[in-house]
């Protein structure tokens, strides 16, 4: 159910965009298909969005806002290096097991960003916000002497973002890896090692 401050019709359109982009990719998604999937006229669709780039940018924005909220929750709910690592790993695993399209849309965005200034600008801005949210959580943990990384917190945030992205791409490409418990434990251990230089 969309939040009260969001237009329900717009959310129906965005839901259709998410579904089609995940199924058919950017190239296979057309305005006509989105209108049909959402059950709206092309005219109404164009009232909300000028083109596909705008739709994709909006979907990426909403997904990234969810990601930022989730990463903030990790640092609110956990109070140890192992807790932080487990929280981040659980987020990635949960997305892969329950909603892999969530990650697919980010990678679709990366591909489109090479040709679309709008998508590229949105992606760069949102990525910076995600990394900053992670950095803020890590800095707070560092200030409270919960973590003691060998690297600057800003660098650590960029590396962890890279781990999330890299593993996400591997897991989308090879979904069977999601069932590999040793892999998940290994990612968690690697993150704890990054958090604590004296381990």
N, C-alpha and C positions, 0 to 999 in steps of 0.2 A: 504494500500500500504506500503510495507516494506521500512524502511529508506534506503537511497542510499548506505550506507556503509555496508549493510547486503546482503548476498547472497540470491537472490530471491528463488532459489531451496530449500535452507535450511529453509527459512521461510514457504514455502509450506509444507515441511515435518513437521515442528513444529506446523503448523495449523492443520494438520491431527492428530498429537499426541494429541493436546488439545481436539479436537473433540472426539476422541476415548476414551481418559482417562475420559472425562466427561460423556460419554455415557456408557462405559463398565467397567470403573475402571482399576486399574493397572493389576489385574489378568486376566481380559478379553481382554486386549490389547496385540496383538502379533505383531511381526515384519512384518509378512505377511499382516496383516490387515492395518498397517501403510503404508506399501509400496503401497497397493491397493488404500487406501484412498487418498494418495498423488499423485498417478499416476506415481510412479517411480519404478525402479527395486530394488530388495533387495540389489544388489551389490552397487548401488548408495546410498541407504539409509545407508549401512554400511560404505561408504566412509565418511559420515558426522557424524554418531553416532555408537559407538561400540555395544551398547545394550539399553534395555529399561530404565535402571537406568540413563544412560547418557541423554536420551531424556527427562525423567521426570525432572531431575535436571536442564536442560536447560530451560524447560517451566517454572518451578518455578522461576528460575533466572530472566527471562524476565518479568514475572508477578510481582515479587517483585520490580524490577526496576521501573515498572509503578507505584506501590504503593508508593514507596519512592518519586517519582516525584510528585504524587498527594498530599502527606502530606506536602511537601515543599510548594506547591502552596497554601494550606490552610493558612499557616502562612505569605505568601506574600500578599494574597488578603484580609485578615481580620485583624482588629486592635483592637478587643475587646474580652474579655473572651467569651461572647455570640457568637461572630462571629466565634471564633475558634471552639467552641462546635458545632455550626450549620454546619460549614464547614466539620468537621470530620463525623458528623451524615449524612450529605448529601452525602458524599463519600460512606459510607457504604450502605446507602439506594439506591443510584444510582447503585452500583454494584449488589445488591440483586435484583433490579427490572429489570435491563437491561442485566446483564451478570452473573447470579449466578454460572455458571461454573468456573468463575474466582476464586471464593472462594473455590469451590469444589476441585479444583486442589491442593490448599494448604493442605487441610485436607487429600487428597490422599497422598500427600507428607509426612505428619506426620506418616501415617500408614506404608508407605514403608521405612521410615527412620529407623525404628526399625531393619530392616534386611539389609539395604544398607548403607555402610559407606559413599559412594559417596553422596547419597541423604541427609544423616544426616549431613555431613560436609557442604554441600551447603546450606541446610536449616538453620543451626545454624549461619553460616556466614551472610546470607542475613537477617535473623531475627534481628541479632545484628545491621546491617546497618539501617534497618527500625526503630528500637527503637532509634538509635542514631540520625536519621533525626528528629524524633519526639522530642527527648530530646533537640536537637539544636534549634528547633523552640520555644520550651517552655522556654529554657534558655534565648533566645533573648527577649521573651515577659516579662520574669521576670526582666531582666536587665533594660528594658524600663519601668518598674513598671506598666505593663498592667495586669499581673497576680500576685497574692500574695498567693501561695499555702501553706498549713500547712506542706506539705511533701517536701522532697528534690526533685528537678526536675527529677533526674534519676529514683527515685521511681515512681514519677507521670507518667513518660513515660512508665514504665513497666506496671502500672495499666491500663492506657488507651489502651495499646496494648492488654492487657487481656480482656478488655471490648469489643474491636473490634472483637477479636477472639471468645469470648464466645457468643456474640450476633450473629455473623456470623454463628456459628454452630447451634444455636437455630433457626435462620431464615431459614437455609437450611433444617432443620428437620421439621419445621412447617412454610411453606411459607405463610400461611394465616396471620401470625403475621405482615408481611410487610404492611398490610393494616390498622394496628392499630396505629392511629395517637397519641393516648395517650402514647403508648410505645416509639415512636420516641421523643416525647416531654420530656418524663421521662429520656431518655438517655441523651438528651441535657442538661436538668436541673442538672442531676447528675454530668456531666462533668464541668459545670459552677461552681458548688459547690466545686469540686476538685481544680479548678483554683483559687478560691477566698475564703480564710479562714474566712473572715469577713462577708460573705453573711448571 
